């Protein structure tokens, strides 16, 4: 099979948008978070360049596929149903892969590993856990209201507020609102945002964590309002074969604000090295 360092974009199985970066011998499937529902479903040149830059540490050892959900999700679509789409992608396109799920993608990744452990080599649950915190549910309900009002800039600004720390937490939400007035997000189907939020609000995978077979890394920030330290620890403790890595004083955007450490820990885990329970 020919490989290329140039990002590739398209649709898998005709319906799941993707961008591929790297040409390594192993496959890494990246499942994105809620923000995935806010774009039109077509990865352009800028999106591909950003993905290539964000995943530069993985490109030599892995062929990395960032795979979005289909557009126009059916009402009532659950996290488990979305995981079934990714299982079909693995079955039909790759055979098996390591899986990195970020935020909402981490919930989907858990269900994927639970339902089809034969397709998942190693599992990374990033800035996610087995369920939302009470504070996370409150924020999720606020996001749901914005989705009903189709106030996409407010959704993005609220997410930025929960992701970042320090000055970024003050500045980025304002920038999101300002940019949204000029060029707001354009979901391919506005209902996808509402369906996605509802799926996250309803999700609780606590009862079957003990049946997830692939070795798992749970990684996040201690101050994440959606998945705080106690939920990260609960998720780790209930998994039969898991490691835990936490960034002290980091919020939901730990994978961005602590990117070097995040990438180091994920790569270390994927390569089979022990990531002990610790904090940075």
C-alpha positions as CSV (number, residue, x, y, z in Angstrom):
1,X,0.0,0.0,0.0
2,X,1.4,3.4,-0.9
3,X,1.8,5.9,1.9
4,X,2.2,9.6,2.0
5,X,3.1,12.3,4.6
6,X,0.4,14.5,3.1
7,X,-2.9,14.5,5.0
8,X,-5.7,12.6,3.2
9,X,-9.4,13.5,3.7
10,X,-12.6,11.8,2.6
11,X,-15.4,9.7,4.0
12,X,-15.2,6.1,5.3
13,X,-18.0,3.8,4.3
14,X,-19.5,6.8,2.5
15,X,-20.7,8.6,5.6
16,X,-18.0,9.2,8.2
17,X,-15.7,12.2,7.4
18,X,-12.1,11.6,8.2
19,X,-8.6,13.0,7.9
20,X,-5.6,10.7,7.8
21,X,-2.1,11.8,8.8
22,X,1.2,9.9,9.1
23,X,2.4,6.7,7.5
24,X,3.5,4.5,10.4
25,X,3.1,0.8,10.5
26,X,0.4,0.8,13.2
27,X,-3.1,2.3,13.2
28,X,-4.5,4.8,15.6
29,X,-8.1,5.8,15.5
30,X,-9.0,9.1,17.1
31,X,-12.6,9.8,18.0
32,X,-13.3,13.5,18.5
33,X,-15.4,15.2,21.1
34,X,-18.7,17.2,21.0
35,X,-17.3,20.0,18.9
36,X,-17.3,17.5,16.0
37,X,-21.0,18.1,15.6
38,X,-20.5,21.8,15.1
39,X,-18.7,21.6,11.7
40,X,-20.1,20.9,8.3
41,X,-18.6,17.5,8.0
42,X,-16.0,18.3,5.3
43,X,-12.3,18.4,6.3
44,X,-10.7,21.2,4.3
45,X,-7.0,22.0,3.8
46,X,-6.8,24.0,7.0
47,X,-8.4,21.2,9.0
48,X,-6.0,18.7,7.5
49,X,-3.0,20.9,8.3
50,X,-4.2,21.4,11.9
51,X,-4.6,17.7,12.3
52,X,-1.2,17.0,10.9
53,X,0.4,19.5,13.3
54,X,-1.6,18.3,16.3
55,X,-0.6,14.7,15.7
56,X,3.0,15.2,14.7
57,X,4.3,13.1,17.6
58,X,2.3,10.1,16.4
59,X,2.9,10.3,12.6
60,X,6.1,8.2,12.4
61,X,4.9,5.2,14.3
62,X,1.2,5.4,13.4
63,X,-1.1,6.0,10.5
64,X,-3.6,8.1,12.4
65,X,-7.3,8.5,11.3
66,X,-9.4,11.2,12.9
67,X,-12.9,9.9,12.2
68,X,-16.0,12.0,12.7
69,X,-19.5,10.8,13.3
70,X,-22.0,10.7,10.4
71,X,-24.0,13.8,9.7
72,X,-27.7,13.8,10.3
73,X,-27.8,11.6,13.3
74,X,-31.2,10.0,14.1
75,X,-33.1,11.3,17.1
76,X,-32.3,9.3,20.2
77,X,-28.9,8.1,18.9
78,X,-27.0,6.9,21.9
79,X,-23.3,6.6,22.7
80,X,-23.5,2.9,22.2
81,X,-25.1,3.3,18.8
82,X,-22.3,5.7,17.8
83,X,-19.7,3.1,19.0
84,X,-21.3,0.6,16.6
85,X,-20.5,3.0,13.7
86,X,-16.9,3.0,14.7
87,X,-16.9,-0.8,15.1
88,X,-18.0,-1.1,11.5
89,X,-15.2,1.3,10.4
90,X,-12.6,-0.9,12.2
91,X,-14.1,-4.1,10.8
92,X,-14.4,-2.9,7.2
93,X,-11.4,-0.5,6.9
94,X,-8.6,-1.4,9.4
95,X,-9.2,-4.7,11.0
96,X,-8.1,-3.4,14.4
97,X,-6.4,-0.4,15.9
98,X,-5.5,1.4,19.0
99,X,-8.2,3.9,19.9
100,X,-7.9,7.4,21.4
101,X,-11.2,8.9,22.4
102,X,-11.3,12.6,23.5
103,X,-14.1,13.9,25.7
104,X,-17.4,12.6,24.1
105,X,-15.1,10.5,22.0
106,X,-13.8,8.9,25.2
107,X,-17.3,7.7,26.0
108,X,-17.8,6.3,22.5
109,X,-14.3,4.6,22.8
110,X,-15.4,2.9,26.1
111,X,-18.5,1.4,24.4
112,X,-16.5,0.4,21.4
113,X,-14.0,-1.5,23.6
114,X,-16.8,-3.0,25.6
115,X,-18.8,-4.2,22.6
116,X,-15.9,-5.2,20.3
117,X,-12.7,-5.9,22.3
118,X,-11.4,-7.9,19.3
119,X,-11.1,-4.7,17.3
120,X,-9.2,-2.6,19.9
121,X,-5.5,-3.1,20.6
122,X,-5.2,-0.4,23.3
123,X,-7.7,2.2,24.6
124,X,-7.0,5.7,25.7
125,X,-9.9,7.5,27.4
126,X,-8.9,11.1,27.4
127,X,-10.6,13.9,29.4
128,X,-13.5,11.5,29.9
129,X,-14.7,8.9,32.4
130,X,-17.6,6.5,33.0
131,X,-20.2,9.3,33.5
132,X,-20.6,13.1,33.8
133,X,-20.2,14.8,37.2
134,X,-23.2,16.7,38.6
135,X,-21.5,19.9,37.6
136,X,-21.0,18.5,34.1
137,X,-24.7,17.6,33.8
138,X,-25.6,21.2,34.8
139,X,-23.2,22.6,32.1
140,X,-24.5,20.0,29.6
141,X,-28.1,21.1,30.2
142,X,-27.0,24.7,29.5
143,X,-25.4,23.5,26.3
144,X,-28.6,21.8,25.4
145,X,-30.5,25.0,25.8
146,X,-28.1,26.8,23.5
147,X,-28.5,24.0,21.0
148,X,-32.3,24.4,21.0
149,X,-31.7,28.1,20.4
150,X,-29.1,27.3,17.7
151,X,-26.7,29.6,19.5
152,X,-23.5,27.8,18.3
153,X,-21.1,30.6,19.4
154,X,-22.4,30.3,22.9
155,X,-21.8,26.5,22.9
156,X,-18.2,27.0,21.8
157,X,-17.6,29.8,24.3
158,X,-19.0,27.7,27.1
159,X,-16.8,24.8,26.1
160,X,-13.7,27.0,26.0
161,X,-14.6,28.3,29.5
162,X,-14.5,24.8,30.8
163,X,-11.4,23.8,28.9
164,X,-8.8,26.4,29.7
165,X,-7.2,27.9,32.7
166,X,-5.7,31.3,33.6
167,X,-5.9,34.1,31.1
168,X,-7.0,31.7,28.3
169,X,-10.2,31.0,30.3
170,X,-11.0,34.7,30.2
171,X,-9.9,35.5,26.6
172,X,-10.9,32.4,24.5
173,X,-14.6,32.5,25.3
174,X,-14.8,36.1,24.3
175,X,-12.9,35.4,21.1
176,X,-15.3,32.5,20.4
177,X,-18.3,34.8,20.8
178,X,-16.7,37.6,18.7
179,X,-15.7,35.2,15.9
180,X,-19.1,33.6,16.1
181,X,-20.8,36.9,15.2
182,X,-18.7,37.2,12.1
183,X,-18.4,33.5,11.1
184,X,-20.5,31.2,13.3
185,X,-20.0,27.4,13.3
186,X,-22.0,25.7,10.6
187,X,-23.3,22.3,11.6
188,X,-24.3,20.1,8.6
189,X,-27.5,19.4,10.6
190,X,-28.3,21.5,13.6
191,X,-30.1,18.5,15.2
192,X,-26.8,16.6,15.3
193,X,-25.6,19.0,18.1
194,X,-28.7,18.3,20.2
195,X,-28.5,14.5,19.6
196,X,-24.9,14.5,20.6
197,X,-25.5,16.5,23.8
198,X,-28.4,14.3,24.8
199,X,-26.2,11.2,24.2
200,X,-23.5,12.5,26.6
201,X,-26.1,13.6,29.2
202,X,-27.7,10.1,29.2
203,X,-24.4,8.1,29.3
204,X,-23.4,6.1,32.3
205,X,-21.0,3.2,31.6
206,X,-20.3,2.4,35.2
207,X,-22.0,-0.9,35.3
208,X,-19.9,-2.5,32.6
209,X,-16.5,-1.0,33.1
210,X,-15.3,-4.2,34.7
211,X,-16.0,-6.0,31.4
212,X,-13.8,-3.8,29.2
213,X,-11.0,-6.1,28.1
214,X,-8.4,-3.9,26.3
215,X,-5.7,-2.4,28.3
216,X,-6.7,1.2,29.0
217,X,-5.2,4.6,29.9
218,X,-7.4,7.0,31.7
219,X,-5.9,10.5,31.3
220,X,-7.3,13.9,32.2
221,X,-7.2,17.0,34.4
222,X,-7.9,17.0,38.2
223,X,-10.1,20.2,37.8
224,X,-12.1,19.1,34.8
225,X,-15.7,20.1,35.5
226,X,-17.1,17.4,33.4
227,X,-14.9,14.5,34.5
228,X,-13.0,15.6,37.7
229,X,-10.4,13.7,39.6
230,X,-12.9,11.5,41.5
231,X,-14.6,10.3,38.3
232,X,-11.2,9.7,36.7
233,X,-10.2,7.6,39.7
234,X,-13.5,5.7,39.8
235,X,-13.2,4.9,36.1
236,X,-9.6,3.7,36.5
237,X,-10.4,1.6,39.6
238,X,-13.3,-0.2,38.0
239,X,-11.5,-1.1,34.8
240,X,-9.8,-4.5,35.0
241,X,-6.5,-3.5,33.3
242,X,-6.0,0.2,33.4
243,X,-3.5,3.0,34.1
244,X,-4.2,6.5,35.2
245,X,-2.4,9.8,34.5
246,X,-3.6,13.2,35.7
247,X,-2.6,16.8,35.3
248,X,-2.9,18.8,38.4
249,X,-4.9,22.0,38.2
250,X,-5.8,21.2,34.5
251,X,-9.4,21.4,33.2
252,X,-11.2,19.8,30.3
253,X,-8.6,21.0,27.8
254,X,-5.7,19.2,29.4
255,X,-4.9,17.5,26.1
256,X,-4.3,21.0,24.6
257,X,-2.8,23.0,27.5
258,X,-0.5,20.2,28.6
259,X,0.0,18.8,25.2
260,X,3.7,17.8,25.5
261,X,3.0,15.8,28.7
262,X,-0.3,14.4,27.2
263,X,1.4,13.2,24.1
264,X,4.3,11.7,26.0
265,X,2.0,9.7,28.3
266,X,-0.2,8.5,25.5
267,X,2.7,7.4,23.4
268,X,4.4,5.7,26.3
269,X,1.2,3.8,27.0
270,X,0.6,2.8,23.4
271,X,4.2,1.5,23.2
272,X,3.6,-0.8,26.1
273,X,5.4,1.1,28.8
274,X,3.9,1.5,32.3
275,X,2.2,4.8,33.1
276,X,1.9,4.7,36.9
277,X,-0.8,6.5,38.8
278,X,0.7,10.0,39.1
279,X,0.1,13.7,38.6
280,X,1.9,16.5,36.9
